[in-house]
């Protein structure tokens, strides 16, 4: 198959796929009888409310973690002081929630509440691995047709291989030189505090405004659980915050897909197949639109399975999706101000910088760029021949190996 399909071919294929999906997208506000402009307004207000609750929830996690641990946050997470354990925690939590946005948002709150950044960084890297499970599972839906499954599974696992290689490259660099810790700290200092210039002033003003706006709900939830004794108060606040994030991420994803899927499809149609840079840009833009890398990459799997797009066209799109999904953590960081805000921003910047660096290094160097393609092509071929390989990959990478590594390390 050629790397770039004729424009007419893409034009005929994408709208057909898109129209089938759009017919199934229903806003929760439609149950109230709203339609037309009133429905669209309600959807956008729902998005604003969702972001408000997301920021409040992250704040609640930070406060709860501080209340539960006091000055003992590092001791509490001593089991994850081994970076490989922290990495696997990030993988498992993301695979369980099916959302890297949830993992990164929770981690931002934990860092603001006292979690050491040295533990948070491997957890954030693990989120990148765990998030690829969704599109890999989607590809299993095409298992009955060997050729379609081969293409779909290769398209799904190219994301797996890219993120695994990214961690294999940057985790050792982090352990040896503190690459992400140093660069994220410098960026956080430059965009917060009193000596960061106009950028810090803008970020600080925005953070103060958001903090003031979300404080009433945060205080209400804190006071509602204040009857619980000491540590349990903090634990319940953390659990409540995580629960709200899980709900609101799903809520935002649903509303944004209703509002933006048409525009996202236009971006997809106009950009994918026109070159690697436009593929990366479209993946990032589409993910920002729908606030879910799992959604954007999963939407590509049926197109890959049907032969509409080749593996080489899908590949840069998934790299862009990695970058686009970092926006959620940046939004979550505005739940905090002052020293806590700087730490929260640093955690959010770690996720952003990791994905940008990975795109520059792995996709930018020809030798490394080919590795995910070769791995995904090989795995797609063997999985199409024997479906047990697909099952072994999914269960091994996302469940078995993480649990085994944690168990071995803790012994």
N, C-alpha and C positions, 0 to 999 in steps of 0.2 A: 504494500500500500504506500502511496506517495505521502510525503510529509505534509504537503499543503494541498487541500482539496480545492477544486474550482469553486469560485464564489457562488455560482448557481446551485452547485450541489449542496453547499452548506446552507444556502438560503432556503432550499426546499426541505432540508432535514430538520433544522433547528425549530422553526415555528411549529412543525407538527408535534415534536416532543413537548415544546413549551405549552401549546394549546391544551394538550392532554393534561398537563400538570395544573395549569391555571384553573381548569374547571373544577378541580378538587380543593382549591384554596378558599376557605370560608372563614370570614371574620367572626369572632365570638359576639360582636355587637349586632350581627344580623339577626340573632335570636330575639333581640329587642324590637325588631321590626324596622330598623333603620336601613336606609338605602341612599344611593346617590351621594350628594355633597355632605349630607348629615353623617352618613356612614364613614366617609373618608375623614371628616373632621374628628369623629369619635375614635377612629383608628389611630390618628396622629396623637390625640390626647392620651390614648392608651399607651402609646410608645413613651411619651413624656412621663406618664405615671410609672411606667415600668423602670425607666432609668432612675427616677426618684427613689423607688423602692430598692433598686440594685445598690445605689450608693448608700442608702440607709442601712441595708443589710450588711454591707462590708464594714461600715462603721460599727455596727452591733457586734460583729465578729471580733474586731480589734479591741473593743471595750471588754467583751466577754473573755477574751484570751488574757487580757491584762488582769481582770478580776480573778480569773481561775488560777493564774500562775504567779501573780505578784512579781517578784524579781527572780522567779525560778523557771522562766520560759526555756532557757537553754538546757537546764537539767531535765525538764519534762520531755524535751525532744532529743535527749541524749541517744536514744535508740536510733535516731536518724542522723547522728553526727557523721556516720559513715556515708559518704556521698552516694555510694551505690544503693544503699538502703533508701535514702531520700529520693533518688531517681526512681526507684521501683514504686515508692509510695505515690509519686506523681503519676506514674503509668497506671497503676491500679485504680486510683481515685478517678482519673479521667476516663478510663475504660468503663468503670462502674456507673458514672454519671453521664457518659456519652457526651461530654462537653468540656473542652479545654478552657472555655470562658469561665465556667464554674470553678475549676481548679485554680486558674490564675487570679480570679477575683477573691477567692477564699485566701489564697496565699498572700495577696496584697494586704488583706485585713490582718492576717497573722503576723506579718512583718511589722506592721504599724503597732501591733500589740506586744511585740517583743521577740518574735521568732528571729533568730540570727540569719542574716542574709546568706551566710555560708551554707545553711541548711536549705533555705528557700530556693537558691539557684538550681541545684539538682532537681528539686521538685518541679520547678517551672520547665526544665528541660524534659522531664518525664511526661509532662502534660502534652508536649509535642508528639511524643510517641503514642500515647494513649488515644489521642484524638483521631488517629488514622483508622481505628477499629471500625467506625461507623461505615465509611465507604467500602471497606473490605467486606463487611457483612452484607451491604447492598449488592455487591457483585455476586454473592452466593445465590441470589434470586435468579440468576441466569444459568444455573448449573445444568439444566436439562439439555441445553444446546452446547456441545463441546467447543465449537469455534467461537460462539458469542461469549461463552464463559472464559475462554482463554484470553480474549481481548479485554473483557471486563475485569478479570482478576489481575491481569498485568497492569491495567490503568489504575486499579485501586492500590496495588502493592508498590507501585513506583513512589507513592507518597510515603508508604512504610519505609522503604529503603532509603529515601532521601533523608527522612527525619532520623533514622537509625544511624546513618553515616554522619549526619550533622552532630549528633550527640557524641559519637565516637571520635570526632575531630575536636569539638570544643570543650567537652568535659575534661579531658587531660590538660588542655590549655588553661582551663580555669583552675585546675588543681595545682598546676606548676607555676602559673604567672598571675592568677587572679584577673584574667582578661575582662570577664563580664562584670565582676565586682568593681574593678577600678573604673572602667568606662561608664558604667551605670551610675556610680557615685559621683563622678565628675559631671555627668549630664544632669543628675538630680540637683547637685549644688548650684549649677548654672541656671536652673529653672525654678529655684525656690530660695528662700532665705532673703536676707536684707542686702546682700552684696551681689546679687545675680543680675542687676541691671533691669532693663525694660521687660525682658522675657520673664524674669522672676516676679516682677511687679504684676504682669498680666496673669501669670499662673497663680500667684498669691491672692490677687483680687478675686479670681474665679473660684479658687478654693474656699476663700472666706465666705463668698456668696452662697456656694453650694452647701457649705457646712451650716450656715445660718438657716438655710431653707430646709435642710433635712433634720436639723436638731430636734424639732418638736416631735416627729414620729419616733426618732431614735430614743428620746427621753421617755416617751410614752411606753415603748416596748421594754425599756430598762426598768421603769417604775413598776410595770405590770408583773415583772418577775422578781422584784426586789424582796418579796417575802421569803424567798429561798435562802438558806444559809450559805455564806461565804463562797466556797469553791463551786457549789452546785448552782449558784446564781450565774457564775461565769460560764459554766458548762452549758446550761440551758440557753443562755444568750448566744453562744456559738452555734448550738444545734438549731436554734430559731433562725439565726442569720443564714446558715447553710441551706436550710429548708426554703427560706424565702428566695435565695439566689437560684436554687433549682427551679422553683416555680416561675420566677420572673424571667429567667433566661429562656425558658420554654414559651412564655407569654410574648416576650419581645420577638423571638424567632418567628412565631406564628403571625403576629401582626405585620412585621416587616416583610415577610414573604408575601402576604396579601398586598401590601402597599408597593413593594419594590420588585416583585418577580418579573413583571413586564420589562422594566428598565434594566434589570439584571440580565434578562435574556437578550436585550438589545446589545448590552456590553459584550456578552458572550458571543453573540452572532457577529458583531463588528470586529472583534479582536482576536479570538482564538483561531489559530491557523495562519495568522499574518506574520508570525515571527516570535521568537522567544521573549523579547522585551514586552511586546504588546500582550503576550500570554500572561506574563507575570503581573503586568499592570491590571489586566482584566480580572485575574484571580483575586488580587488585592481589593479592587474596587467592588466586585460582586460580593465579597465577604463582608466588607464594611457595610454594604447595603442591607444584607440580611443578618448580619451579626452572628454568623455561624460558619466556620470553615467546614464543619461536617456536612452542612447543607449544600454548600457550593460544590464541594468535591463529590458528594454523593449524586448531585444532579448530572455530573459528567459521566458517571459510570454507564448508564443506559446508552448514552451517545457513543461511548467507546465500544460497548458491546455490539451495537448495531453497525459499527464501522464508519459512523459519521465523522469521527475524529480519530486520528492515529495516536499511538502512545506518545510519540514525540511532540504532538500538539497538546496533549493532556498534561504532560510533565511540567512545563513552565507555569501552567495555570495553577497547579497544586502548590508550587513554590510561592506564588503570589498570595494564595489563600492563607499560607502560614503567616505572612506579614499582615494581611488584613485583619486577622483575628486578634491581633495584639491591641486593638483599639479598646476592647472591653476592659482590660486591666487598667489602661490609662484613665478611662472614665471612672473606674472604681477608686483610683488613687485620690480623686478629688473629694473623697469622704473625709479626708484628714487635712489638717493644717499644722504649721509649725514643724517641730522636729519629727513628729509622727508623719506629717505630710511628705517630708523629704525622704523618709524611709519607704513610705508607700510608693512614691514616685520611682525610687530606685528599683524596687521590685518590678514595677510595671516596665521600666526601661530595660531591665534584664531580658524580659520576654521579647521586647521589640528588637533590641540589639542582637540577640541570639539569632533571630530569624533573618534579620538583614545581613548579618555577617555570614550566615549559612548560605544565603542566596548569592552573595558576592564571591565566596570562596568555592563552594561546591559547584554551583552553576557557572561560575566565572572561569574555572580552570577546566580545560577540555578533558584531562585525564579523569578528574573526579566527576565531571558532569556525566560521563558515560556509565558510571558504576550503577546508579539507580536504574537506568534503562536496561542494562544487562541483567541485573538481578531480577527485575520485574518480568522481563521477557522469559528468562529461564524458569522462574517460579510459575508463570502463567502456563508455560508449555507442560511442565510436569503435573501441575494441578489439573489441567484439562485431560491428561492421560489417566491420572489416578486421583480421584476427588479426596482421598484420605490426606493427601499432601496439603490441600486447602484447609481441612479441619485441623491438622497438626500445626500449621502456621498460625491460625487464629488462636487456638487454645495455648500454644506454646509461647508465642511472642507476648500476648496480652494477659495471660493468666499464669501458666505454668512456670515459665522462667522467672518472672518477677517474684512470685511466691517462693520459689526455690532459692533464689538469691537472698531474699530477706531471711529465710529460715537458716541458710548456711552461715550468713554473716552474723546472725544473733546467737548462734550456738557457742 
